Amino acid sequence: MKKILVACGTGICTSTMAAKKLATQLESRGLKGQFVISQCRVSELSFKANDFDVVICTSNATGTYDTPVIQGLAYLTGVQMDKTTDKVVDALGL
């Protein structure tokens, strides 16, 4: 089971929207049941990022993490969402 962390400024608003759209994208690729998505605030990444396989941020993440961090603005705008999902799938090795 791959673990995805979606982060935004408050850990509530845009991360919820991005998490739902990401889940829909992954499920449409036949990956249902192969991932779990959690949410947090960007300020919590330094404590949480290493416990996940990939981090998706809807705002700027300024820290350095061992976990791959992917900009998730596409899940808010809909622009290049497929390409961003490709990056997530690659980072997860699915």
PyMOL Python script that loads the backbone (N, CA, C, O; Angstrom):
from pymol import cmd

cmd.read_pdbstr("""\
ATOM      1  N   MET A   1       0.845  -1.177   0.000  1.00  0.00           N
ATOM      2  CA  MET A   1       0.000   0.000   0.000  1.00  0.00           C
ATOM      3  C   MET A   1       0.889   1.239   0.000  1.00  0.00           C
ATOM      4  O   MET A   1       1.700   1.437   0.905  1.00  0.00           O
ATOM      5  N   LYS A   2       0.727   2.055  -1.011  1.00  0.00           N
ATOM      6  CA  LYS A   2       1.510   3.290  -1.129  1.00  0.00           C
ATOM      7  C   LYS A   2       0.837   4.393  -0.328  1.00  0.00           C
ATOM      8  O   LYS A   2      -0.389   4.499  -0.280  1.00  0.00           O
ATOM      9  N   LYS A   3       1.679   5.217   0.304  1.00  0.00           N
ATOM     10  CA  LYS A   3       1.169   6.277   1.169  1.00  0.00           C
ATOM     11  C   LYS A   3       1.464   7.642   0.547  1.00  0.00           C
ATOM     12  O   LYS A   3       2.611   7.981   0.255  1.00  0.00           O
ATOM     13  N   ILE A   4       0.392   8.414   0.353  1.00  0.00           N
ATOM     14  CA  ILE A   4       0.476   9.735  -0.265  1.00  0.00           C
ATOM     15  C   ILE A   4       0.067  10.771   0.780  1.00  0.00           C
ATOM     16  O   ILE A   4      -0.933  10.599   1.476  1.00  0.00           O
ATOM     17  N   LEU A   5       0.840  11.837   0.882  1.00  0.00           N
ATOM     18  CA  LEU A   5       0.518  12.935   1.783  1.00  0.00           C
ATOM     19  C   LEU A   5       0.253  14.177   0.946  1.00  0.00           C
ATOM     20  O   LEU A   5       1.104  14.599   0.163  1.00  0.00           O
ATOM     21  N   VAL A   6      -0.929  14.761   1.112  1.00  0.00           N
ATOM     22  CA  VAL A   6      -1.294  15.984   0.396  1.00  0.00           C
ATOM     23  C   VAL A   6      -1.286  17.126   1.396  1.00  0.00           C
ATOM     24  O   VAL A   6      -1.968  17.072   2.420  1.00  0.00           O
ATOM     25  N   ALA A   7      -0.512  18.162   1.094  1.00  0.00           N
ATOM     26  CA  ALA A   7      -0.348  19.276   2.031  1.00  0.00           C
ATOM     27  C   ALA A   7      -0.780  20.595   1.408  1.00  0.00           C
ATOM     28  O   ALA A   7      -0.593  20.839   0.216  1.00  0.00           O
ATOM     29  N   CYS A   8      -1.369  21.443   2.261  1.00  0.00           N
ATOM     30  CA  CYS A   8      -1.685  22.818   1.875  1.00  0.00           C
ATOM     31  C   CYS A   8      -1.450  23.701   3.089  1.00  0.00           C
ATOM     32  O   CYS A   8      -0.989  23.224   4.126  1.00  0.00           O
ATOM     33  N   GLY A   9      -1.760  24.963   2.971  1.00  0.00           N
ATOM     34  CA  GLY A   9      -1.493  25.905   4.048  1.00  0.00           C
ATOM     35  C   GLY A   9      -2.160  25.556   5.360  1.00  0.00           C
ATOM     36  O   GLY A   9      -1.537  25.664   6.417  1.00  0.00           O
ATOM     37  N   THR A  10      -3.407  25.142   5.316  1.00  0.00           N
ATOM     38  CA  THR A  10      -4.145  24.837   6.538  1.00  0.00           C
ATOM     39  C   THR A  10      -4.353  23.341   6.760  1.00  0.00           C
ATOM     40  O   THR A  10      -4.762  22.923   7.843  1.00  0.00           O
ATOM     41  N   GLY A  11      -4.075  22.546   5.747  1.00  0.00           N
ATOM     42  CA  GLY A  11      -4.288  21.094   5.844  1.00  0.00           C
ATOM     43  C   GLY A  11      -5.745  20.712   5.723  1.00  0.00           C
ATOM     44  O   GLY A  11      -6.119  19.585   6.045  1.00  0.00           O
ATOM     45  N   ILE A  12      -6.569  21.628   5.267  1.00  0.00           N
ATOM     46  CA  ILE A  12      -8.007  21.375   5.200  1.00  0.00           C
ATOM     47  C   ILE A  12      -8.583  21.658   3.815  1.00  0.00           C
ATOM     48  O   ILE A  12      -9.191  20.776   3.208  1.00  0.00           O
ATOM     49  N   CYS A  13      -8.403  22.849   3.321  1.00  0.00           N
ATOM     50  CA  CYS A  13      -9.165  23.300   2.158  1.00  0.00           C
ATOM     51  C   CYS A  13      -8.645  22.754   0.827  1.00  0.00           C
ATOM     52  O   CYS A  13      -9.235  21.831   0.266  1.00  0.00           O
ATOM     53  N   THR A  14      -7.556  23.310   0.323  1.00  0.00           N
ATOM     54  CA  THR A  14      -7.090  22.888  -1.000  1.00  0.00           C
ATOM     55  C   THR A  14      -6.525  21.477  -0.981  1.00  0.00           C
ATOM     56  O   THR A  14      -6.559  20.786  -1.999  1.00  0.00           O
ATOM     57  N   SER A  15      -6.011  21.042   0.153  1.00  0.00           N
ATOM     58  CA  SER A  15      -5.504  19.657   0.211  1.00  0.00           C
ATOM     59  C   SER A  15      -6.659  18.667   0.092  1.00  0.00           C
ATOM     60  O   SER A  15      -6.480  17.590  -0.475  1.00  0.00           O
ATOM     61  N   THR A  16      -7.822  19.000   0.606  1.00  0.00           N
ATOM     62  CA  THR A  16      -8.988  18.128   0.471  1.00  0.00           C
ATOM     63  C   THR A  16      -9.406  18.032  -0.988  1.00  0.00           C
ATOM     64  O   THR A  16      -9.680  16.943  -1.492  1.00  0.00           O
ATOM     65  N   MET A  17      -9.453  19.176  -1.662  1.00  0.00           N
ATOM     66  CA  MET A  17      -9.818  19.185  -3.078  1.00  0.00           C
ATOM     67  C   MET A  17      -8.798  18.397  -3.893  1.00  0.00           C
ATOM     68  O   MET A  17      -9.172  17.583  -4.737  1.00  0.00           O
ATOM     69  N   ALA A  18      -7.520  18.633  -3.645  1.00  0.00           N
ATOM     70  CA  ALA A  18      -6.463  17.933  -4.387  1.00  0.00           C
ATOM     71  C   ALA A  18      -6.493  16.436  -4.096  1.00  0.00           C
ATOM     72  O   ALA A  18      -6.318  15.626  -5.007  1.00  0.00           O
ATOM     73  N   ALA A  19      -6.710  16.065  -2.848  1.00  0.00           N
ATOM     74  CA  ALA A  19      -6.735  14.643  -2.486  1.00  0.00           C
ATOM     75  C   ALA A  19      -7.875  13.916  -3.195  1.00  0.00           C
ATOM     76  O   ALA A  19      -7.701  12.795  -3.673  1.00  0.00           O
ATOM     77  N   LYS A  20      -9.030  14.554  -3.259  1.00  0.00           N
ATOM     78  CA  LYS A  20     -10.177  13.924  -3.922  1.00  0.00           C
ATOM     79  C   LYS A  20      -9.931  13.760  -5.420  1.00  0.00           C
ATOM     80  O   LYS A  20     -10.224  12.711  -5.994  1.00  0.00           O
ATOM     81  N   LYS A  21      -9.389  14.803  -6.045  1.00  0.00           N
ATOM     82  CA  LYS A  21      -9.124  14.711  -7.482  1.00  0.00           C
ATOM     83  C   LYS A  21      -8.010  13.720  -7.773  1.00  0.00           C
ATOM     84  O   LYS A  21      -8.074  12.994  -8.764  1.00  0.00           O
ATOM     85  N   LEU A  22      -6.996  13.679  -6.929  1.00  0.00           N
ATOM     86  CA  LEU A  22      -5.917  12.711  -7.108  1.00  0.00           C
ATOM     87  C   LEU A  22      -6.457  11.290  -6.970  1.00  0.00           C
ATOM     88  O   LEU A  22      -6.126  10.418  -7.774  1.00  0.00           O
ATOM     89  N   ALA A  23      -7.278  11.057  -5.965  1.00  0.00           N
ATOM     90  CA  ALA A  23      -7.862   9.720  -5.781  1.00  0.00           C
ATOM     91  C   ALA A  23      -8.671   9.312  -7.004  1.00  0.00           C
ATOM     92  O   ALA A  23      -8.581   8.173  -7.463  1.00  0.00           O
ATOM     93  N   THR A  24      -9.461  10.244  -7.532  1.00  0.00           N
ATOM     94  CA  THR A  24     -10.253   9.954  -8.730  1.00  0.00           C
ATOM     95  C   THR A  24      -9.348   9.608  -9.907  1.00  0.00           C
ATOM     96  O   THR A  24      -9.611   8.658 -10.644  1.00  0.00           O
ATOM     97  N   GLN A  25      -8.291  10.379 -10.075  1.00  0.00           N
ATOM     98  CA  GLN A  25      -7.345  10.117 -11.166  1.00  0.00           C
ATOM     99  C   GLN A  25      -6.694   8.737 -11.021  1.00  0.00           C
ATOM    100  O   GLN A  25      -6.599   7.986 -11.992  1.00  0.00           O
ATOM    101  N   LEU A  26      -6.255   8.416  -9.826  1.00  0.00           N
ATOM    102  CA  LEU A  26      -5.582   7.129  -9.609  1.00  0.00           C
ATOM    103  C   LEU A  26      -6.554   5.966  -9.778  1.00  0.00           C
ATOM    104  O   LEU A  26      -6.197   4.933 -10.346  1.00  0.00           O
ATOM    105  N   GLU A  27      -7.768   6.128  -9.293  1.00  0.00           N
ATOM    106  CA  GLU A  27      -8.764   5.064  -9.433  1.00  0.00           C
ATOM    107  C   GLU A  27      -9.145   4.853 -10.902  1.00  0.00           C
ATOM    108  O   GLU A  27      -9.402   3.726 -11.326  1.00  0.00           O
ATOM    109  N   SER A  28      -9.179   5.941 -11.672  1.00  0.00           N
ATOM    110  CA  SER A  28      -9.504   5.807 -13.092  1.00  0.00           C
ATOM    111  C   SER A  28      -8.400   5.073 -13.857  1.00  0.00           C
ATOM    112  O   SER A  28      -8.619   4.596 -14.971  1.00  0.00           O
ATOM    113  N   ARG A  29      -7.227   4.986 -13.256  1.00  0.00           N
ATOM    114  CA  ARG A  29      -6.111   4.244 -13.852  1.00  0.00           C
ATOM    115  C   ARG A  29      -6.033   2.816 -13.311  1.00  0.00           C
ATOM    116  O   ARG A  29      -5.051   2.110 -13.541  1.00  0.00           O
ATOM    117  N   GLY A  30      -7.069   2.401 -12.594  1.00  0.00           N
ATOM    118  CA  GLY A  30      -7.118   1.037 -12.091  1.00  0.00           C
ATOM    119  C   GLY A  30      -6.278   0.797 -10.844  1.00  0.00           C
ATOM    120  O   GLY A  30      -5.907  -0.340 -10.556  1.00  0.00           O
ATOM    121  N   LEU A  31      -5.978   1.854 -10.108  1.00  0.00           N
ATOM    122  CA  LEU A  31      -5.104   1.723  -8.941  1.00  0.00           C
ATOM    123  C   LEU A  31      -5.859   1.748  -7.612  1.00  0.00           C
ATOM    124  O   LEU A  31      -5.249   1.891  -6.553  1.00  0.00           O
ATOM    125  N   LYS A  32      -7.170   1.610  -7.665  1.00  0.00           N
ATOM    126  CA  LYS A  32      -7.971   1.617  -6.444  1.00  0.00           C
ATOM    127  C   LYS A  32      -7.486   0.508  -5.509  1.00  0.00           C
ATOM    128  O   LYS A  32      -7.245  -0.621  -5.934  1.00  0.00           O
ATOM    129  N   GLY A  33      -7.351   0.853  -4.237  1.00  0.00           N
ATOM    130  CA  GLY A  33      -6.920  -0.118  -3.236  1.00  0.00           C
ATOM    131  C   GLY A  33      -5.411  -0.246  -3.113  1.00  0.00           C
ATOM    132  O   GLY A  33      -4.914  -1.011  -2.286  1.00  0.00           O
ATOM    133  N   GLN A  34      -4.678   0.505  -3.937  1.00  0.00           N
ATOM    134  CA  GLN A  34      -3.219   0.421  -3.891  1.00  0.00           C
ATOM    135  C   GLN A  34      -2.572   1.630  -3.214  1.00  0.00           C
ATOM    136  O   GLN A  34      -1.347   1.733  -3.143  1.00  0.00           O
ATOM    137  N   PHE A  35      -3.412   2.544  -2.716  1.00  0.00           N
ATOM    138  CA  PHE A  35      -2.857   3.757  -2.103  1.00  0.00           C
ATOM    139  C   PHE A  35      -3.775   4.253  -0.993  1.00  0.00           C
ATOM    140  O   PHE A  35      -4.969   3.956  -0.969  1.00  0.00           O
ATOM    141  N   VAL A  36      -3.195   5.007  -0.086  1.00  0.00           N
ATOM    142  CA  VAL A  36      -3.961   5.742   0.918  1.00  0.00           C
ATOM    143  C   VAL A  36      -3.476   7.184   0.861  1.00  0.00           C
ATOM    144  O   VAL A  36      -2.299   7.450   0.617  1.00  0.00           O
ATOM    145  N   ILE A  37      -4.390   8.097   1.087  1.00  0.00           N
ATOM    146  CA  ILE A  37      -4.057   9.521   1.041  1.00  0.00           C
ATOM    147  C   ILE A  37      -4.355  10.141   2.397  1.00  0.00           C
ATOM    148  O   ILE A  37      -5.442   9.969   2.948  1.00  0.00           O
ATOM    149  N   SER A  38      -3.380  10.860   2.925  1.00  0.00           N
ATOM    150  CA  SER A  38      -3.545  11.618   4.155  1.00  0.00           C
ATOM    151  C   SER A  38      -3.307  13.090   3.847  1.00  0.00           C
ATOM    152  O   SER A  38      -2.772  13.428   2.791  1.00  0.00           O
ATOM    153  N   GLN A  39      -3.696  13.948   4.749  1.00  0.00           N
ATOM    154  CA  GLN A  39      -3.549  15.384   4.542  1.00  0.00           C
ATOM    155  C   GLN A  39      -2.850  16.014   5.738  1.00  0.00           C
ATOM    156  O   GLN A  39      -2.911  15.499   6.854  1.00  0.00           O
ATOM    157  N   CYS A  40      -2.190  17.125   5.488  1.00  0.00           N
ATOM    158  CA  CYS A  40      -1.572  17.886   6.574  1.00  0.00           C
ATOM    159  C   CYS A  40      -1.323  19.317   6.112  1.00  0.00           C
ATOM    160  O   CYS A  40      -1.561  19.673   4.957  1.00  0.00           O
ATOM    161  N   ARG A  41      -0.833  20.128   7.054  1.00  0.00           N
ATOM    162  CA  ARG A  41      -0.407  21.486   6.727  1.00  0.00           C
ATOM    163  C   ARG A  41       1.027  21.433   6.204  1.00  0.00           C
ATOM    164  O   ARG A  41       1.798  20.554   6.590  1.00  0.00           O
ATOM    165  N   VAL A  42       1.382  22.360   5.340  1.00  0.00           N
ATOM    166  CA  VAL A  42       2.750  22.429   4.826  1.00  0.00           C
ATOM    167  C   VAL A  42       3.741  22.559   5.986  1.00  0.00           C
ATOM    168  O   VAL A  42       4.839  22.005   5.931  1.00  0.00           O
ATOM    169  N   SER A  43       3.361  23.277   7.013  1.00  0.00           N
ATOM    170  CA  SER A  43       4.253  23.465   8.161  1.00  0.00           C
ATOM    171  C   SER A  43       4.537  22.164   8.907  1.00  0.00           C
ATOM    172  O   SER A  43       5.469  22.111   9.708  1.00  0.00           O
ATOM    173  N   GLU A  44       3.761  21.126   8.662  1.00  0.00           N
ATOM    174  CA  GLU A  44       3.965  19.831   9.320  1.00  0.00           C
ATOM    175  C   GLU A  44       4.848  18.880   8.508  1.00  0.00           C
ATOM    176  O   GLU A  44       5.198  17.800   8.983  1.00  0.00           O
ATOM    177  N   LEU A  45       5.207  19.279   7.293  1.00  0.00           N
ATOM    178  CA  LEU A  45       5.945  18.367   6.410  1.00  0.00           C
ATOM    179  C   LEU A  45       7.262  17.890   7.012  1.00  0.00           C
ATOM    180  O   LEU A  45       7.645  16.734   6.829  1.00  0.00           O
ATOM    181  N   SER A  46       7.948  18.760   7.719  1.00  0.00           N
ATOM    182  CA  SER A  46       9.243  18.342   8.268  1.00  0.00           C
ATOM    183  C   SER A  46       9.091  17.186   9.250  1.00  0.00           C
ATOM    184  O   SER A  46      10.037  16.428   9.463  1.00  0.00           O
ATOM    185  N   PHE A  47       7.916  17.044   9.849  1.00  0.00           N
ATOM    186  CA  PHE A  47       7.668  15.956  10.797  1.00  0.00           C
ATOM    187  C   PHE A  47       7.056  14.727  10.132  1.00  0.00           C
ATOM    188  O   PHE A  47       7.227  13.611  10.623  1.00  0.00           O
ATOM    189  N   LYS A  48       6.351  14.916   9.031  1.00  0.00           N
ATOM    190  CA  LYS A  48       5.558  13.832   8.460  1.00  0.00           C
ATOM    191  C   LYS A  48       6.064  13.292   7.119  1.00  0.00           C
ATOM    192  O   LYS A  48       5.828  12.123   6.813  1.00  0.00           O
ATOM    193  N   ALA A  49       6.734  14.088   6.332  1.00  0.00           N
ATOM    194  CA  ALA A  49       7.048  13.709   4.951  1.00  0.00           C
ATOM    195  C   ALA A  49       7.770  12.367   4.840  1.00  0.00           C
ATOM    196  O   ALA A  49       7.478  11.593   3.928  1.00  0.00           O
ATOM    197  N   ASN A  50       8.679  12.081   5.723  1.00  0.00           N
ATOM    198  CA  ASN A  50       9.463  10.844   5.615  1.00  0.00           C
ATOM    199  C   ASN A  50       8.655   9.582   5.861  1.00  0.00           C
ATOM    200  O   ASN A  50       9.132   8.483   5.578  1.00  0.00           O
ATOM    201  N   ASP A  51       7.451   9.714   6.378  1.00  0.00           N
ATOM    202  CA  ASP A  51       6.592   8.547   6.617  1.00  0.00           C
ATOM    203  C   ASP A  51       5.730   8.201   5.403  1.00  0.00           C
ATOM    204  O   ASP A  51       4.909   7.287   5.465  1.00  0.00           O
ATOM    205  N   PHE A  52       5.916   8.935   4.292  1.00  0.00           N
ATOM    206  CA  PHE A  52       5.080   8.740   3.108  1.00  0.00           C
ATOM    207  C   PHE A  52       5.951   8.446   1.892  1.00  0.00           C
ATOM    208  O   PHE A  52       7.154   8.707   1.899  1.00  0.00           O
ATOM    209  N   ASP A  53       5.329   7.898   0.843  1.00  0.00           N
ATOM    210  CA  ASP A  53       6.047   7.567  -0.387  1.00  0.00           C
ATOM    211  C   ASP A  53       6.157   8.764  -1.320  1.00  0.00           C
ATOM    212  O   ASP A  53       7.104   8.856  -2.101  1.00  0.00           O
ATOM    213  N   VAL A  54       5.200   9.678  -1.248  1.00  0.00           N
ATOM    214  CA  VAL A  54       5.241  10.889  -2.060  1.00  0.00           C
ATOM    215  C   VAL A  54       4.411  11.965  -1.353  1.00  0.00           C
ATOM    216  O   VAL A  54       3.437  11.672  -0.661  1.00  0.00           O
ATOM    217  N   VAL A  55       4.827  13.214  -1.550  1.00  0.00           N
ATOM    218  CA  VAL A  55       4.109  14.359  -0.988  1.00  0.00           C
ATOM    219  C   VAL A  55       3.613  15.210  -2.153  1.00  0.00           C
ATOM    220  O   VAL A  55       4.359  15.493  -3.091  1.00  0.00           O
ATOM    221  N   ILE A  56       2.352  15.613  -2.083  1.00  0.00           N
ATOM    222  CA  ILE A  56       1.759  16.524  -3.058  1.00  0.00           C
ATOM    223  C   ILE A  56       1.465  17.826  -2.326  1.00  0.00           C
ATOM    224  O   ILE A  56       0.780  17.818  -1.303  1.00  0.00           O
ATOM    225  N   CYS A  57       1.972  18.942  -2.837  1.00  0.00           N
ATOM    226  CA  CYS A  57       1.751  20.238  -2.192  1.00  0.00           C
ATOM    227  C   CYS A  57       0.942  21.159  -3.095  1.00  0.00           C
ATOM    228  O   CYS A  57       1.218  21.282  -4.289  1.00  0.00           O
ATOM    229  N   THR A  58      -0.056  21.798  -2.511  1.00  0.00           N
ATOM    230  CA  THR A  58      -0.821  22.793  -3.262  1.00  0.00           C
ATOM    231  C   THR A  58      -0.311  24.200  -2.981  1.00  0.00           C
ATOM    232  O   THR A  58      -0.793  25.168  -3.569  1.00  0.00           O
ATOM    233  N   SER A  59       0.656  24.313  -2.088  1.00  0.00           N
ATOM    234  CA  SER A  59       1.326  25.586  -1.833  1.00  0.00           C
ATOM    235  C   SER A  59       2.824  25.307  -1.770  1.00  0.00           C
ATOM    236  O   SER A  59       3.245  24.156  -1.887  1.00  0.00           O
ATOM    237  N   ASN A  60       3.626  26.341  -1.588  1.00  0.00           N
ATOM    238  CA  ASN A  60       5.079  26.160  -1.612  1.00  0.00           C
ATOM    239  C   ASN A  60       5.582  25.403  -0.391  1.00  0.00           C
ATOM    240  O   ASN A  60       5.252  25.731   0.749  1.00  0.00           O
ATOM    241  N   ALA A  61       6.383  24.392  -0.659  1.00  0.00           N
ATOM    242  CA  ALA A  61       7.066  23.651   0.405  1.00  0.00           C
ATOM    243  C   ALA A  61       8.537  24.030   0.308  1.00  0.00           C
ATOM    244  O   ALA A  61       9.194  23.727  -0.689  1.00  0.00           O
ATOM    245  N   THR A  62       9.047  24.677   1.317  1.00  0.00           N
ATOM    246  CA  THR A  62      10.402  25.216   1.241  1.00  0.00           C
ATOM    247  C   THR A  62      11.463  24.296   1.827  1.00  0.00           C
ATOM    248  O   THR A  62      12.654  24.530   1.620  1.00  0.00           O
ATOM    249  N   GLY A  63      11.074  23.283   2.534  1.00  0.00           N
ATOM    250  CA  GLY A  63      12.045  22.399   3.164  1.00  0.00           C
ATOM    251  C   GLY A  63      12.655  21.411   2.192  1.00  0.00           C
ATOM    252  O   GLY A  63      12.270  21.342   1.025  1.00  0.00           O
ATOM    253  N   THR A  64      13.611  20.649   2.693  1.00  0.00           N
ATOM    254  CA  THR A  64      14.233  19.579   1.931  1.00  0.00           C
ATOM    255  C   THR A  64      13.820  18.259   2.568  1.00  0.00           C
ATOM    256  O   THR A  64      13.950  18.068   3.777  1.00  0.00           O
ATOM    257  N   TYR A  65      13.321  17.354   1.734  1.00  0.00           N
ATOM    258  CA  TYR A  65      12.790  16.091   2.248  1.00  0.00           C
ATOM    259  C   TYR A  65      13.365  14.935   1.455  1.00  0.00           C
ATOM    260  O   TYR A  65      13.699  15.095   0.281  1.00  0.00           O
ATOM    261  N   ASP A  66      13.484  13.781   2.074  1.00  0.00           N
ATOM    262  CA  ASP A  66      13.912  12.578   1.360  1.00  0.00           C
ATOM    263  C   ASP A  66      12.790  12.049   0.486  1.00  0.00           C
ATOM    264  O   ASP A  66      13.055  11.358  -0.497  1.00  0.00           O
ATOM    265  N   THR A  67      11.557  12.354   0.816  1.00  0.00           N
ATOM    266  CA  THR A  67      10.385  11.924   0.064  1.00  0.00           C
ATOM    267  C   THR A  67      10.185  12.851  -1.138  1.00  0.00           C
ATOM    268  O   THR A  67      10.301  14.068  -0.999  1.00  0.00           O
ATOM    269  N   PRO A  68       9.885  12.292  -2.317  1.00  0.00           N
ATOM    270  CA  PRO A  68       9.619  13.166  -3.474  1.00  0.00           C
ATOM    271  C   PRO A  68       8.437  14.101  -3.210  1.00  0.00           C
ATOM    272  O   PRO A  68       7.406  13.684  -2.683  1.00  0.00           O
ATOM    273  N   VAL A  69       8.604  15.366  -3.582  1.00  0.00           N
ATOM    274  CA  VAL A  69       7.551  16.375  -3.423  1.00  0.00           C
ATOM    275  C   VAL A  69       7.126  16.834  -4.815  1.00  0.00           C
ATOM    276  O   VAL A  69       7.954  17.261  -5.620  1.00  0.00           O
ATOM    277  N   ILE A  70       5.829  16.742  -5.088  1.00  0.00           N
ATOM    278  CA  ILE A  70       5.280  17.121  -6.390  1.00  0.00           C
ATOM    279  C   ILE A  70       4.306  18.269  -6.187  1.00  0.00           C
ATOM    280  O   ILE A  70       3.454  18.222  -5.300  1.00  0.00           O
ATOM    281  N   GLN A  71       4.435  19.304  -7.017  1.00  0.00           N
ATOM    282  CA  GLN A  71       3.519  20.447  -6.962  1.00  0.00           C
ATOM    283  C   GLN A  71       2.136  19.988  -7.432  1.00  0.00           C
ATOM    284  O   GLN A  71       1.998  19.451  -8.530  1.00  0.00           O
ATOM    285  N   GLY A  72       1.120  20.200  -6.602  1.00  0.00           N
ATOM    286  CA  GLY A  72      -0.215  19.708  -6.899  1.00  0.00           C
ATOM    287  C   GLY A  72      -1.210  20.759  -7.338  1.00  0.00           C
ATOM    288  O   GLY A  72      -2.418  20.539  -7.250  1.00  0.00           O
ATOM    289  N   LEU A  73      -0.726  21.902  -7.813  1.00  0.00           N
ATOM    290  CA  LEU A  73      -1.623  22.970  -8.258  1.00  0.00           C
ATOM    291  C   LEU A  73      -2.555  22.492  -9.365  1.00  0.00           C
ATOM    292  O   LEU A  73      -3.668  23.000  -9.502  1.00  0.00           O
ATOM    293  N   ALA A  74      -2.109  21.520 -10.152  1.00  0.00           N
ATOM    294  CA  ALA A  74      -2.937  20.991 -11.244  1.00  0.00           C
ATOM    295  C   ALA A  74      -4.254  20.417 -10.734  1.00  0.00           C
ATOM    296  O   ALA A  74      -5.254  20.437 -11.452  1.00  0.00           O
ATOM    297  N   TYR A  75      -4.268  19.907  -9.507  1.00  0.00           N
ATOM    298  CA  TYR A  75      -5.507  19.349  -8.958  1.00  0.00           C
ATOM    299  C   TYR A  75      -6.495  20.435  -8.537  1.00  0.00           C
ATOM    300  O   TYR A  75      -7.662  20.151  -8.267  1.00  0.00           O
ATOM    301  N   LEU A  76      -6.022  21.671  -8.484  1.00  0.00           N
ATOM    302  CA  LEU A  76      -6.913  22.798  -8.181  1.00  0.00           C
ATOM    303  C   LEU A  76      -7.391  23.461  -9.460  1.00  0.00           C
ATOM    304  O   LEU A  76      -8.540  23.893  -9.551  1.00  0.00           O
ATOM    305  N   THR A  77      -6.509  23.542 -10.450  1.00  0.00           N
ATOM    306  CA  THR A  77      -6.842  24.246 -11.685  1.00  0.00           C
ATOM    307  C   THR A  77      -7.370  23.316 -12.776  1.00  0.00           C
ATOM    308  O   THR A  77      -8.119  23.746 -13.653  1.00  0.00           O
ATOM    309  N   GLY A  78      -6.989  22.068 -12.721  1.00  0.00           N
ATOM    310  CA  GLY A  78      -7.354  21.124 -13.766  1.00  0.00           C
ATOM    311  C   GLY A  78      -6.396  21.149 -14.952  1.00  0.00           C
ATOM    312  O   GLY A  78      -6.499  20.320 -15.855  1.00  0.00           O
ATOM    313  N   VAL A  79      -5.458  22.107 -14.948  1.00  0.00           N
ATOM    314  CA  VAL A  79      -4.494  22.226 -16.042  1.00  0.00           C
ATOM    315  C   VAL A  79      -3.364  21.216 -15.834  1.00  0.00           C
ATOM    316  O   VAL A  79      -2.713  21.207 -14.790  1.00  0.00           O
ATOM    317  N   GLN A  80      -3.141  20.374 -16.829  1.00  0.00           N
ATOM    318  CA  GLN A  80      -2.094  19.356 -16.824  1.00  0.00           C
ATOM    319  C   GLN A  80      -2.235  18.367 -15.653  1.00  0.00           C
ATOM    320  O   GLN A  80      -1.243  17.873 -15.118  1.00  0.00           O
ATOM    321  N   MET A  81      -3.475  18.097 -15.276  1.00  0.00           N
ATOM    322  CA  MET A  81      -3.710  17.168 -14.173  1.00  0.00           C
ATOM    323  C   MET A  81      -3.215  15.760 -14.532  1.00  0.00           C
ATOM    324  O   MET A  81      -2.669  15.057 -13.681  1.00  0.00           O
ATOM    325  N   ASP A  82      -3.404  15.355 -15.782  1.00  0.00           N
ATOM    326  CA  ASP A  82      -2.928  14.025 -16.191  1.00  0.00           C
ATOM    327  C   ASP A  82      -1.413  13.914 -16.083  1.00  0.00           C
ATOM    328  O   ASP A  82      -0.893  12.889 -15.644  1.00  0.00           O
ATOM    329  N   LYS A  83      -0.705  14.966 -16.482  1.00  0.00           N
ATOM    330  CA  LYS A  83       0.764  14.940 -16.391  1.00  0.00           C
ATOM    331  C   LYS A  83       1.226  14.892 -14.945  1.00  0.00           C
ATOM    332  O   LYS A  83       2.191  14.201 -14.616  1.00  0.00           O
ATOM    333  N   THR A  84       0.535  15.628 -14.082  1.00  0.00           N
ATOM    334  CA  THR A  84       0.896  15.595 -12.668  1.00  0.00           C
ATOM    335  C   THR A  84       0.620  14.212 -12.090  1.00  0.00           C
ATOM    336  O   THR A  84       1.404  13.705 -11.288  1.00  0.00           O
ATOM    337  N   THR A  85      -0.486  13.603 -12.492  1.00  0.00           N
ATOM    338  CA  THR A  85      -0.787  12.248 -12.021  1.00  0.00           C
ATOM    339  C   THR A  85       0.254  11.262 -12.535  1.00  0.00           C
ATOM    340  O   THR A  85       0.616  10.323 -11.826  1.00  0.00           O
ATOM    341  N   ASP A  86       0.740  11.461 -13.760  1.00  0.00           N
ATOM    342  CA  ASP A  86       1.836  10.624 -14.269  1.00  0.00           C
ATOM    343  C   ASP A  86       3.051  10.702 -13.344  1.00  0.00           C
ATOM    344  O   ASP A  86       3.682   9.688 -13.047  1.00  0.00           O
ATOM    345  N   LYS A  87       3.368  11.909 -12.898  1.00  0.00           N
ATOM    346  CA  LYS A  87       4.512  12.082 -11.981  1.00  0.00           C
ATOM    347  C   LYS A  87       4.271  11.352 -10.664  1.00  0.00           C
ATOM    348  O   LYS A  87       5.182  10.734 -10.114  1.00  0.00           O
ATOM    349  N   VAL A  88       3.044  11.428 -10.166  1.00  0.00           N
ATOM    350  CA  VAL A  88       2.712  10.750  -8.903  1.00  0.00           C
ATOM    351  C   VAL A  88       2.856   9.240  -9.075  1.00  0.00           C
ATOM    352  O   VAL A  88       3.460   8.567  -8.240  1.00  0.00           O
ATOM    353  N   VAL A  89       2.303   8.722 -10.153  1.00  0.00           N
ATOM    354  CA  VAL A  89       2.376   7.273 -10.415  1.00  0.00           C
ATOM    355  C   VAL A  89       3.832   6.840 -10.539  1.00  0.00           C
ATOM    356  O   VAL A  89       4.217   5.801 -10.003  1.00  0.00           O
ATOM    357  N   ASP A  90       4.641   7.626 -11.238  1.00  0.00           N
ATOM    358  CA  ASP A  90       6.064   7.299 -11.369  1.00  0.00           C
ATOM    359  C   ASP A  90       6.766   7.323 -10.017  1.00  0.00           C
ATOM    360  O   ASP A  90       7.551   6.430  -9.700  1.00  0.00           O
ATOM    361  N   ALA A  91       6.477   8.351  -9.225  1.00  0.00           N
ATOM    362  CA  ALA A  91       7.117   8.466  -7.913  1.00  0.00           C
ATOM    363  C   ALA A  91       6.725   7.302  -7.006  1.00  0.00           C
ATOM    364  O   ALA A  91       7.521   6.860  -6.178  1.00  0.00           O
ATOM    365  N   LEU A  92       5.503   6.810  -7.165  1.00  0.00           N
ATOM    366  CA  LEU A  92       5.036   5.694  -6.344  1.00  0.00           C
ATOM    367  C   LEU A  92       5.514   4.345  -6.879  1.00  0.00           C
ATOM    368  O   LEU A  92       5.465   3.338  -6.172  1.00  0.00           O
ATOM    369  N   GLY A  93       5.968   4.332  -8.109  1.00  0.00           N
ATOM    370  CA  GLY A  93       6.399   3.077  -8.715  1.00  0.00           C
ATOM    371  C   GLY A  93       5.241   2.150  -9.034  1.00  0.00           C
ATOM    372  O   GLY A  93       5.384   0.928  -8.984  1.00  0.00           O
ATOM    373  N   LEU A  94       4.084   2.735  -9.366  1.00  0.00           N
ATOM    374  CA  LEU A  94       2.896   1.928  -9.691  1.00  0.00           C
ATOM    375  C   LEU A  94       2.753   1.732 -11.187  1.00  0.00           C
ATOM    376  O   LEU A  94       1.811   1.079 -11.637  1.00  0.00           O
TER     377      LEU A  94
END
""", "prot")
cmd.dss("prot")
cmd.show_as("cartoon", "prot")
cmd.util.cbc("prot")
cmd.orient("prot")
